[in-house]
Amino acid sequence: MALATVLLVDDEVPFVETMTKRLTKRDLDIIPAYDGKEALDKLKAHGNIEVVVLDVKMPGMDGIETLKEIKKHHPLKEVIMLTGHATVESAIEGMKKGAFDYLMKPCDIDLLVSKTTEAAAKKRKQEEKIIEAQMKEITTRGR
């Protein structure tokens, strides 16, 4: 089984293709998307996506806008922002809007894998807590 199912979003096709190969070799299940709108469509179509690795600088809907939409419709999905044009401002804005972390491009593949698995673990733990709370509510309601 894959360590995590990841949506990789970047407008640079060669980057996405290379990263998909490298991350798949490291036991991640990668679903590629090439812009913000496609990312949102794929999130709707694939409920099993746990982590989104999202480029900040994209034409059209940029990474920060895409992050806002992801968090609005999929609040438990963890998002790792990726950029070659890191500015402190966009890092802070991404974190304020709920990004799990922020990495510079080109980023170390092992660092990306470890951040992705950390993010997936956080999402799973949150889902378990929600299920536990729902179960508790169901069992106490019946008394």
N, C-alpha and C positions, 0 to 999 in steps of 0.2 A: 504494500500500500504506500502511496505517496506521502511524504512528510506533510504536504499542504497542497491545496489547489489554489493557484495564483493567477490573477488576471494581470497581465503585463501590458501597460498602456504607454505607448510612445509613438510619435509621428515619424520617427526614423526607422524605416523598414529594415535596413541591414542590422541595426542595433537590436531590434526585436528578434530577428531571426537568429542572430548569434547568441543572444541571452537565452532564448528558448532552448537552443541546443545545450548550452552550458548548464542551465538550471535543471533541465530534464535529466541530464547525466547525474545530477546530485539529488535525485528522487523527488523533485517537485513536479507537480502536474501543472503545465503552463497553458493558459488560454490567452492568445494574443489579441490586442485591439490597437488601432492606429490613431484614434482620436477620442475625445471625451464622449461624444454621442454614441459611438460604437461601444465604448466601455460600459455606458449605462444600459444599452441594449443587451450586452452580453451578461451583465449582472442579473437582469430580469430573466434571461433564458437559462442561466446556469446557477441554480440555487446553492450549489455545492462550493462556490468560490468563497474562500476564507479571507484571503489577503489580496489587496490591490497594490501593485507597484506602479506608481503613477508619475509620469514626467511632468514637471511644472510648466515648461515652455512648449506649448503646442499651438498651432494656428487654430483659429475658431475658438472653441471652448477650451480655455487653458486649464492647467492642473488644479489651481485653487478653486475655480468655478466647478470643475468636475468633482473635486473633493466635497464641496458643499452639497452637491446633488446626491453623491453617494451616501453621505452621512444623513441626509434628509430621508432618503428612501430605504437605506440599508444601514441603520445605526450600529449594528454589531460588526460589520465588515471592518477589518483593520486596513489602514492605508499607509503605505510607505512612500513618501515623496522622494523623487529622484530628479536631480538637476545637474546640468553642466554649467549653469549660470546662477549658482547659489548666491543669494543675497541674504543678509541677516533678516531683512524685512519679510521676504517670502517664507523663510524658515519659521519665523515667529508666527506669521499669519497661518501657515499650514498647521502648526502645532495648536494654535488657538482654535482652529476649525476642526480639530479632532484627529489629525494625522498621528499615527503611532510613532513614526520616526522620520528622519530626513537624511538622505545620503547624497554625497557628491558623485557626479559622473566624471570620469569612469570610476566605478566603485569596485572595491575588492569583492570578488565573487563569493568568497567564504563569509565575509561580513554580511553580504546581502542574504545568503542562505540562512545564516544564524538569526538575523533580524526578522526574516520571513517566518521561520519556525517559531520564534518568540511571539510574533504577532498572531500566528495561528493558534498557539497555545492559549494566549490571552482571550481570543475569541471563543474558543472551546470552553474555557473556564467560565466566562460570562454566560454562555448558553446553559451550562450545567447548573449554575446558580438560579437562572430563570426557571428551569425545569423543576429544580428542588422547591423553589418558592411556590410554583403552581401546584405541585404535588401536595405540599403542606396545606395549601389553601383548600384543595379538593378533600383531603382527609379530615381536616378540621370542620369543614362545612357539613360533612355527613354525620357529625356527632350531635 
